[in-house]
Amino acid sequence: MGFFSKILAKLGIGKAAAAPAPTAAPGSPGAAPGAAPGAPAPKPVALVDVVAQLEQRAAANPQKLNWRTSIVDLLKLLDIDSSLEARKELATELGCPADLMSDSAKMNMWLHKTVLAQIAANGGNVPKELLD
């Protein structure tokens, strides 16, 4: 399991949360175009309300953590290692440019934005203002 997979798992993203879609016979209404006979219809991706989860975790946490701007605080809220070594591992996994890896502040900013974007790309409902 990769580092980013741990983040998705903590948020409940990627689990079989959606009910399986009923299958339809090819050519019948509701069948996916080009679907093989008897093939199940694609499952819709269930969106996970990331903000609600993180706000709930932040309210229950004795530390004042600002997950909206800090990758360290985001990882702490998810009970994931937030050490510099762990963040470098995550940055490497997500393809952080080498020139940012040598400056922890720049790497952290890149990492925070990229993690939120990747959460959104994997079914997390992340508001647009957090992705810009």
CORZI-V420542 format. One record per backbone hydrogen bond with DSSP energy under -1.0 kcal/mol. CO is the residue of the C=O (numbers start at 1). NH is the residue of the N-H. Records with the same first field share a line. If there is no record, write none. Layout:
BEGIN
CO: NH + NH
END
This chain:
BEGIN
2: 6
3: 7
4: 8
5: 9
6: 10
7: 11
8: 13
9: 12
15: 17
25: 28
28: 31
32: 35
36: 39
48: 50 + 125
49: 53
50: 54
51: 55
52: 56
53: 57
54: 58
55: 59
56: 60
63: 65
66: 69 + 70
70: 74
71: 75
72: 76
73: 77
74: 78
75: 80
76: 79
83: 87
84: 88
85: 89
86: 90
87: 91
88: 92
89: 93
90: 94
91: 96
92: 95
97: 100 + 101
100: 103
103: 107
104: 108
105: 109
106: 110
107: 111
108: 112
109: 113
110: 114
111: 115
112: 116
113: 117
114: 118
115: 119
116: 120
117: 121
118: 122
119: 124
120: 123
123: 48
124: 126
127: 130
128: 131 + 132
END
